[in-house]
Amino acid sequence: MSPLKSLVKKRAVQRCLSWLAALYVRFVYLTGRWRTVGLDEVMASNNSPLIIAFWHGRMLMMPCRWPRAMPIRMLISRHGDGVLIADTIAHFGIGTIQGSTRHGGAEALRDILKTLKSGISVGVTPDGPRGPRMHCTGAVADIARMSGTPILPVSYSARRRVILGSWDGFLLPLPFTRGVYVVGDLIEAPRDGDEAATLQRLETHLNELTRRADDMMGVESVQPAVLQPAGASRT
């Protein structure tokens, strides 16, 4: 392990980095002109907890938008940068559920179901923690089916931005930008429904929302990762 990676793993350094990240997010939001499309309609028609789904590459500005009247906990993987993300969103009063829908999922699933039953919404990134980008590979539909909780897809974009070269095409908004959050329609997952069909519907809807947000800002949209056919060799 390199000296830099060893340094970043130290808790004191992680806390400092998370504080700086939260400060940057607040600065971008406060210096920008942000608007939201579709959230009022959802809030007016729903008083129950939700599963809030957004792509991994569009997570940075999410803590600034969510209404304080709707408490939320975020599902955060134990892998890699999960600790840094958890520490960062804690500055916004957002709690976490450790684990993922794919790795160590049983414990995380129990915590998610318990959280939803208590009236607290849960945020998830269906393509996290490693991708493929903008494809639903987690058990979000299964969580919705087991809990009877609808899924709310959300995305955002910004006019002044940097797209990082990470697997998720991470969008880093810059200060003094115009930005928009786009909230979609609730997606139900019937108890006797097809999980794959629900995941496909969510994936399609999230990608449409992302393209719509980018179009509204007049910027090029990040494309989903190209999936290899089943059985194709990897180089």
VOGU-3710 file (C-alpha; in Angstrom, 3 decimals, decimal comma):
1> msplkslvkk> 0,000/0,000/0,000  1,340/3,436/-0,954  2,075/6,048/1,760  -0,767/8,216/0,403  -3,336/5,410/0,661  -2,126/4,584/4,170  -2,550/8,229/5,170  -6,071/8,457/3,733  -7,130/5,397/5,741  -6,300/7,100/9,043
11> ravqrclswl> -9,499/8,123/10,853  -8,290/11,632/11,669  -7,514/12,226/7,993  -10,838/10,736/6,907  -12,736/13,034/9,282  -10,844/16,049/7,952  -11,511/15,059/4,345  -15,203/14,502/5,039  -15,479/17,936/6,664  -13,831/19,528/3,610
21> aalyvrfvyl> -16,113/17,575/1,255  -19,241/18,670/3,144  -17,989/22,258/3,156  -17,473/22,105/-0,615  -20,955/20,674/-1,217  -22,550/23,445/0,854  -20,462/26,100/-0,923  -21,495/24,819/-4,356  -25,145/24,719/-3,350  -25,211/28,149/-1,683
31> tgrwrtvgld> -23,338/29,913/-4,490  -25,373/28,253/-7,233  -28,892/28,625/-8,547  -30,573/25,279/-7,979  -34,137/24,302/-8,713  -36,108/21,108/-8,311  -38,640/19,559/-10,671  -41,212/17,056/-9,449  -40,522/16,867/-5,710  -43,530/18,891/-4,537
41> evmasnnspl> -45,904/16,521/-6,302  -44,358/13,517/-4,569  -44,369/15,162/-1,142  -47,991/16,233/-1,558  -49,189/12,724/-2,397  -46,993/10,624/-0,110  -46,492/10,615/3,661  -44,751/7,247/3,903  -41,041/6,348/3,755  -39,495/5,828/0,324
51> iiafwhgrml> -36,563/4,036/-1,267  -34,744/6,938/-2,925  -32,628/5,733/-5,847  -29,964/7,705/-7,726  -26,851/6,791/-9,677  -23,502/6,593/-7,889  -22,113/9,334/-10,120  -24,907/11,715/-9,111  -24,734/11,404/-5,338  -22,605/14,402/-4,321
61> mmpcrwpram> -25,309/17,077/-4,171  -28,141/14,860/-2,941  -27,707/15,741/0,783  -28,535/19,395/0,068  -31,871/18,725/-1,536  -33,771/16,331/0,655  -36,512/17,861/2,877  -35,743/17,787/6,595  -39,317/16,651/7,141  -38,391/13,346/5,498
71> pirmlisrhg> -35,648/11,642/7,553  -33,348/9,430/5,533  -30,537/6,924/5,995  -28,136/6,047/3,194  -27,004/2,535/2,330  -23,197/2,775/2,212  -20,863/-0,036/1,199  -18,047/-1,063/3,520  -15,844/-1,127/0,436  -13,298/1,567/-0,434
81> dgvliadtia> -14,547/5,109/0,020  -17,651/4,097/1,996  -16,294/5,460/5,296  -15,507/8,820/3,708  -18,983/9,044/2,183  -20,618/8,088/5,491  -18,618/10,716/7,384  -19,446/13,361/4,766  -23,212/12,876/4,728  -23,230/12,773/8,547
91> hfgigtiqgs> -22,503/16,524/8,392  -25,954/16,872/6,805  -27,708/14,854/9,493  -28,001/11,754/7,309  -27,396/8,412/8,970  -26,038/5,309/7,267  -26,675/1,615/6,920  -23,430/-0,304/6,508  -23,261/-2,958/3,803  -24,617/-3,312/0,295
101> trhggaealr> -27,393/-5,108/-1,530  -24,803/-7,434/-3,066  -22,033/-7,995/-0,502  -22,909/-8,902/3,063  -26,458/-8,250/1,972  -28,360/-10,223/4,604  -27,437/-7,941/7,497  -27,886/-4,805/5,391  -31,269/-6,045/4,201  -32,482/-6,562/7,770
111> dilktlksgi> -31,352/-3,048/8,695  -33,057/-1,574/5,615  -36,358/-3,283/6,318  -36,205/-2,226/9,967  -35,415/1,366/8,956  -38,304/1,556/6,477  -40,700/0,021/9,007  -39,727/2,734/11,497  -40,816/5,419/9,012  -37,369/6,484/7,782
121> svgvtpdgpr> -36,595/6,572/4,062  -33,532/4,821/2,640  -31,238/6,142/-0,089  -29,521/3,684/-2,434  -27,259/3,785/-5,488  -28,412/0,831/-7,624  -25,148/0,786/-9,615  -22,836/1,051/-6,594  -20,338/0,446/-5,235  -18,460/-0,720/-8,354
131> gprmhctgav> -20,833/-0,619/-11,297  -21,360/-1,149/-14,110  -22,219/2,518/-14,474  -25,909/3,420/-14,714  -27,137/-0,186/-14,637  -29,272/-1,570/-11,807  -27,395/-4,548/-10,420  -28,524/-4,474/-6,795  -31,537/-5,914/-5,004  -33,464/-2,637/-4,879
141> adiarmsgtp> -36,573/-4,201/-6,374  -36,445/-7,034/-3,849  -36,223/-4,537/-0,984  -39,233/-2,678/-2,367  -41,180/-5,915/-2,777  -40,400/-7,225/0,710  -41,098/-3,911/2,449  -44,013/-2,741/0,305  -42,158/0,569/-0,133  -42,192/2,414/-3,476
151> ilpvsysarr> -38,956/3,488/-5,184  -38,414/7,158/-5,991  -35,847/7,785/-8,773  -33,927/11,091/-8,609  -31,127/12,652/-10,638  -29,471/16,045/-11,027  -27,154/17,990/-13,293  -25,180/21,232/-13,299  -24,141/23,668/-16,017  -20,611/24,224/-14,685
161> rvilgswdgf> -19,135/20,863/-13,845  -16,285/18,400/-14,162  -16,847/14,752/-15,080  -14,228/12,679/-13,297  -12,559/9,724/-14,981  -13,950/7,262/-12,439  -15,988/4,171/-13,313  -19,231/5,985/-12,444  -18,623/9,151/-14,502  -18,815/11,126/-11,254
171> llplpftrgv> -20,302/14,586/-11,748  -18,507/17,288/-9,739  -20,484/20,550/-9,894  -18,444/23,743/-9,666  -19,312/26,821/-7,569  -21,556/29,540/-9,005  -23,330/27,119/-11,299  -26,914/26,593/-12,339  -28,232/23,202/-11,316  -31,410/21,164/-11,411
181> yvvgdlieap> -32,763/18,163/-9,524  -35,301/16,045/-11,408  -37,592/13,748/-9,418  -39,434/10,962/-11,196  -42,612/9,003/-10,588  -42,891/6,419/-7,839  -42,169/2,867/-8,931  -44,066/0,104/-7,179  -42,747/-3,457/-6,792  -45,716/-5,807/-6,250
191> rdgdeaatlq> -45,070/-8,748/-3,930  -45,840/-11,186/-6,744  -44,143/-9,051/-9,413  -41,110/-9,720/-11,608  -37,978/-8,354/-9,897  -36,042/-8,122/-13,181  -38,825/-6,113/-14,787  -38,904/-3,673/-11,868  -35,123/-3,216/-12,025  -35,315/-2,581/-15,773
201> rlethlnelt> -38,075/-0,025/-15,272  -36,032/1,750/-12,587  -32,876/1,727/-14,732  -34,715/3,132/-17,744  -36,418/5,800/-15,642  -33,208/6,870/-13,898  -31,363/7,173/-17,215  -34,217/9,218/-18,677  -34,160/11,549/-15,661  -30,384/11,946/-15,962
211> rraddmmgve> -30,615/12,793/-19,667  -33,450/15,213/-18,963  -31,455/16,985/-16,242  -28,398/17,240/-18,516  -30,537/18,532/-21,390  -32,041/21,190/-19,125  -28,518/22,372/-18,293  -27,383/22,212/-21,918  -24,567/19,728/-21,258  -23,615/16,382/-22,726
221> svqpavlqpa> -25,001/13,423/-20,825  -22,822/10,658/-19,400  -23,708/7,371/-21,059  -24,309/4,036/-19,311  -21,489/1,510/-19,383  -21,577/-0,879/-22,313  -22,355/-4,345/-20,999  -20,594/-7,367/-22,424  -22,783/-10,194/-23,708  -23,128/-13,118/-21,319
231> gasrt> -20,157/-15,430/-21,636  -17,988/-12,860/-23,411  -14,333/-12,973/-22,463  -12,758/-10,063/-20,610  -9,316/-8,752/-21,379
//
